[in-house]
Amino acid sequence: MKQLFLKILKILLIISAGILGLALVFSLVLFLGWPWWAGFCVLIGLAGLAVGIVFLNKLFQHRREKHFVQQVIHQEEAHVATLADKDKERSQELQTRWKEAMDALRNSHLKKMGNPLYVLPWYLVIGESGSGKTTSIKSARLSSPFAEVSRTSGISGTRNCDWWFFEQAIIIDTAGRYAIPVDEGRDKEEWQKFLSQLIKFRKREPLNGLIITIATDKLLSASPEILEADGRSIRQRMDELMRVLGARFPVYVLVTKCDLIQGMTQFCERLPEKALDHAMGFLNHDLTASIASFHERAMHTMSERLKDIRLQLLHQPGFGKPDPELLLFPEEFEKLTSGLLAFTRGAFQENPYQETPILRGMFFSSGRQEGSPYSHFLKSVGLIDDRDVLPGTSKGMFLFDFFSKILPGDRGLFAPTLRAVQWSRLTRNLGLTAWVAIAIALCGLLSFSFIKNLRILKDFSREFASPPALQGEIGPDVVLMDRFRETILQMEARNRSWWIPRFGLNESQEVETRIKEVYCKQFEGNVLGSYDKRMAERMTGFTVSTPDQALGQHLAHLIRRVNLLRGRLNGEDLSMLQARPQPGYATFSPDESHPLMPELQGRLEHLYQFDLIWRKDPGRVNQEIAYLQTWIKQLLAMKQNDLSCLIAMVNADPSLTGVTLADFWGGVPARKEVAIPPAYTLKGKEAIDVYIKEMETAITDPLVIAGAKQEFRKSYKKSYLDAWEAFGAQVPSGIQRLAGKTDWHKVIDRIAIGQDPYFSFLSRLKNEIAPFTENTDRGWVGLVNNFDTAKQDAAGQDVLPKAGLLSQAAEKGKNIFSQVEKTTGKPDAAKMIESRLEAAAALKNYQKALFELSKAAVSRKEAYEIAAKAFAEDSANPPSPFITADKSIRALQTFFQNGAAPSKMFWDLISGPRQLLWDFVCRETACYLDKLWEEKVLVEIEGITSPEEVNALILGEKGPAMDFLKGPVAPFIDRNLKRGFYARNVMEREIAFNPDFLSYFTRGTKDVRAAQAEKAMAARQGSPAPEAPSQFSQSVTIKGMPTDVNPDAATRPHATHLELQCTDKSTHLINLNYPIRKIFDWSAQTCGDVVFTIEIGTMVLTKKYNGNWGFPMFLSDIGSGTKRWYPKDFPEFEAALKRENIQYIQVNFQIEGQEPVIAFYKKTLMAQKAAKGLSSPKASDIPKVPRNAAICWDQ
């Protein structure tokens, strides 16, 4: 079951692989855009290739089987040279034997009957050493026309091989070690060499039969296992013979030394002399492969025949007294059966791994009668010692007819092996199949090549059946020519991506060549020619007053076109031409006021490049170069070789950009910002140098512009430095680009790492002016270089030495300066080094101060502390980082100036980071104080509507306003009689206080002091104290309605709670967003605070009205019954309410009976004010508390 399942699974996998391969082939065909039937051609071709590969693989395997033979054939001499002396002699002897035998045959008269090597059949005799091979051949007494080939016998008989040339056949007698190896490695190697010689000299019909000898004594004495092992060894040799020779031949088993069977000699002596020439054996006429049945029939037939002959001999007249041995012979002969069966079973048994040889027959013989015959009968009766000894005669028995008739008669049984037949059939069929499949595939591919040629031509003709008809308008013509170019490129790509052979069908390539010629003719004649004509007319009108930009555009176009043409003449391909600077095509527009669109310019660039690539005539290229050079010389001569137009050319280059404040500041643009044109940048200078080099390359004689080039470089240097100096003076104005706090923070963060706009500009300036630093009288150039040197020195210095090592470092520095002075002999050298070190130290201190100041961006509180320290400098210890920064700047001025004229531009840039930080700190401090005013003061007066109460509360001696004035604000304000409170100015900057804030304190403090004086006077005059609330009570009915919020709020209120606290009880109104009514009994004597809460989400918003007048104050606040509160009214939950998108909360009540309460509240308040007898100021005279202490810059 398992095997069946695996077989089915294997079949399914093969089918799946086939389907997958089919899908892949057709997917590839469709992907490549081939016709669907091409897939079948590909499949047939692949199948043919696969069959061909199988055919070659089979051929390789077949040749590999013979490889050891062919290798020996082709490398015999080399192999012999590598052997040891003894092995070399043996191998050489084997080759010599073969050579002598072949020479003898070739020189014999057999050549008259045909090829002497194939006239007579060849038979090979193999068997164990001493098995009687040579004796049997010699005792056969066959006639031979040749003298015996000289033989060299070893210890055990034939040394390698002996040749026996008889009239009927040629017999090769081999050494016994070939059949049963003695030394496995050496004997097997010599056997393979023997086979190589055999196949070398007789390839067509290598062997006609094989004779295997087995001695009788071994059959009688050896065990069946040994005999079967010997048979398997012989089988191995037969298999090698059949595989190497590729043929099956009859195999004869010849049992030798039959005289050692008891009675054989006596039995044969009674036979006629002629009878001894007959062959004694049994032929396998039907060539059956069943060894057991053949062996049984053969031995039974032989035994019965011998018994019949025994009876005939006994009944012959005059026979006399029979010998006992003669009577025992047939029975003794039968004793060979078991041993012979074991041997033949080992040699001829069928198995699935080897081809079964043809067992033609078994024969018995005796070449020499010697030794002691073996008798099973005597052994059984215990007379083993009474054995006869044969006389040693050389009477060959049963050999003559075997060699002279039986063997030659079976010559026709030679036939190819089944393996060879299968191989021949397979190779023939596979080769034919592969040839047919490949032929079909080639026919299909040839058809496909034709169709693909046809399709390419049809696709092109579908786009352009004729050359493009241009209209004379630059826009449409360029678009049409570009489409023409793209179509040609598509044809070119399809011709280049031809994966299969063209089979001589090159029509699409030829058409491609002709189409490219048409393209060049159309482009040069209608597009480029028209432009050159217009350009010539335009340039003819140029004068000395022509703007440099217009002149530069045309000149750059001419120069770069000349260089492209020269590059093409030098063999540059498309990629190399595209890497060159390209001419501009803005002037292609017929209307000078409307330049050509960039898209059309890009298309023209490609059109011209491909025109150069596809242009085949060098003469046309040279003609165009000469034409363009003429115009270049004319334009230069018109300007007297003035090269100032190069600046305009570079400025017009869209690939180059100038320098703007945005490069350093970012932010948003301000009005009328300065900028450095592209021509006055390093890249602009490089572009100018390139233009000059291109110009020198384009014109025939570069010396024509040599003088003009020098004059241009002088004026260019001056303009270059002027541009950077003017721009540097405007860099500080870039602060106007900072639109908000985010932009400021970005700049502050860059100050901390030394990459602020000012220092970044100085670094850029150092690099940009590097080519012009020599031979200049600009003082700021040296300052920029000194600053860069100091910055590098500062970066290379270690952290400042610890306090204990400071004196040692200073002393060591003095020693170094002394050594430098002694070595150079110039005191200025040491002073210069000392000045550099001091400048580096000053710059390092400046950078540290800036780093400390940049912490102001961390929080506004940090900025406030830094500002407070700077404004209170007299009492600050340690000094403010701003003071440290200013000292460092002054030190740098001392070290850098060195007698040179000061440069305001440079020092504004150096002090720029400090000034920007000071501005930032003051701005952030203003915001911090404004926030603090709200948190410390305004919160305290929330809900108090009376200006008198407000001022009395916050402007009192310990009021929050006075604490604020004497605390956080104190460092930033001053006061005098004339101005009152005013903002203090430090380092040309003051905190942006709200003017109302300062005037409030100026007026408010005066009013408070006046009120305090009146109160004291009233106390001295005994004025009565204000009355307590009189007896008054009132019932008020309040109906709670659902609470509202803005419609797009994420959360809505789910409950409100109104509580009136009285001494005897508390009244509650809980509104769960459905109408509910409650009566509140209020008494001026017994009732106090009112608490109103709103529950929304997880937040509880609370409004509290304190004191006896709490309920009247609540009613006054609610008014008609509707009240809106905003997130700012609940500071604690303001952020959370905004996150829920709550813009307002509206509470709704229906109130009855509130008018008497409100009227009593107002009347009582007025009575109390009158009872005090104090002259309160008019409302218009009472200063209003300002909502903002300072002007915050991000509000």
Beta strands, then each sheet from edge to edge (+ up, - down):
strand 1: 122-127
strand 2: 153-154
strand 3: 157-158
strand 4: 161-165
strand 5: 170-174
strand 6: 209-215
strand 7: 247-248
strand 8: 250-256
strand 9: 280-283
strand 10: 358-364
strand 11: 415-416
strand 12: 659-660
strand 13: 675-676
strand 14: 973-976
strand 15: 980-983
strand 16: 1033-1040
strand 17: 1044-1045
strand 18: 1053-1062
strand 19: 1066-1071
strand 20: 1076-1083
strand 21: 1087-1096
strand 22: 1099-1105
strand 23: 1122-1125
strand 24: 1145-1152
sheet 1: 4+ 5- 1- 6- 8- 10- 9+
sheet 2: 2+ 3-
sheet 3: 7+ 11-
sheet 4: 12+ 13-
sheet 5: 14+ 15-
sheet 6: 17+ 24- 16+ 20-
sheet 7: 17+ 24- 23+
sheet 8: 19+ 18- 21+ 22-
end
